[in-house]
Amino acid sequence: QGSNNLDIVLPTGSTVIVNVAGTSDMLQSSIYFNGATVTDANASSILFNFATATTVTINAQFDATLLAPYAHLSGGSQMGGTFIAASVGSTGEVHYDAFTSALPITGACSQ
């Protein structure tokens, strides 16, 4: 919200899940991981979940996995990560970085 930077401060090797509320979301400020600008190296362990979004706009450096299954994704900046969206419009430069972290499992598991 607004134009404040987001600094994610956690031990190295942690998996980060950021749940974002709203139907029309825009990232317009930088993301930091432990005080340094997020890079491709961090993209494998950070997941932004836009569960209810119908539009997501990225207008700042973004290196993370983006999960927005009902949203149209667009933006004008460099992005690195794995992107799951209903549709993709014009974007800046895009790099693929796989999400390799483990996610918590809830409920019963069966084989």
Phi, psi and omega in degrees: 000140180071207183242025178280145175287156176250120177247112179270117183244107181210162176299143176303138182095354179286152170264132183244127174241121179248110177273125183248123179275160175111163180256339179228102188244143179225130173258119182231011179227165185287153174250136178239150175236113184054043174086352180247150179303134179298139180233178176306326182296332180274343186299335183285351184231006180241126179236123173261122182252108177258071191296327184247005184287143171252341172220137175228125180241127180250110180239031177210163177308128183224118176229096182186173172274139181240119178247108181217072190294344181248009190249155168268122182260132175208176178161178185230024182229177179286134180228140176224135180150201174248131186238121178239113182213161178294323178204160181230129177258209180291140180220173172279204178294134184235134176240144177268123173227118185291144172279118185242359180285162176271140176255148179292144178253130178245154179083184182283143177246140177229157181256000000 
